[in-house]
């Protein structure tokens, strides 16, 4: 299912680097915070989405 979603993302013009799937338990608050921080940094480094410009 994830691979199908990634193919759809590519078809509509979204950079696959802008998506991330992580399985995190509700008991893993620290891991959630770390993943959210890392992903936010990654998105900031990618800059504005090209899709937003096209809309």
DRENGUBA-649222 format. One record per residue (C-alpha): residue number from 1; x, z, y. Coordinates in steps of 0.5 Angstrom, whole numbers, always signed. Layout:
<atoms>
NUM;X;Z;Y
...
</atoms>
This chain:
<atoms>
1;+0;+0;+0
2;+6;+2;+5
3;+9;-5;+4
4;+3;-9;+5
5;+2;-5;+12
6;+9;-7;+14
7;+7;-14;+12
8;+1;-14;+17
9;+5;-10;+22
10;+10;-16;+22
11;+5;-21;+22
12;+2;-18;+29
13;+8;-18;+32
14;+10;-10;+32
15;+17;-8;+30
16;+17;-5;+24
17;+22;+0;+26
18;+16;+3;+30
19;+13;+6;+24
20;+15;+11;+20
21;+12;+14;+14
22;+14;+22;+12
23;+10;+26;+7
24;+11;+33;+10
25;+7;+39;+7
26;+3;+44;+12
27;+8;+49;+10
28;+14;+45;+13
29;+13;+46;+20
30;+21;+46;+22
31;+21;+39;+18
32;+15;+36;+22
33;+18;+38;+28
34;+25;+35;+27
35;+22;+29;+24
36;+18;+28;+30
37;+24;+29;+35
38;+28;+24;+31
39;+22;+19;+31
40;+21;+20;+39
41;+28;+19;+40
42;+28;+13;+36
43;+22;+10;+40
44;+25;+11;+46
45;+32;+8;+44
46;+28;+2;+42
47;+25;+1;+49
48;+18;-1;+51
49;+14;-5;+46
50;+14;-13;+46
51;+6;-12;+44
52;+4;-8;+50
53;+7;-14;+54
54;+3;-19;+50
55;-4;-15;+51
</atoms>
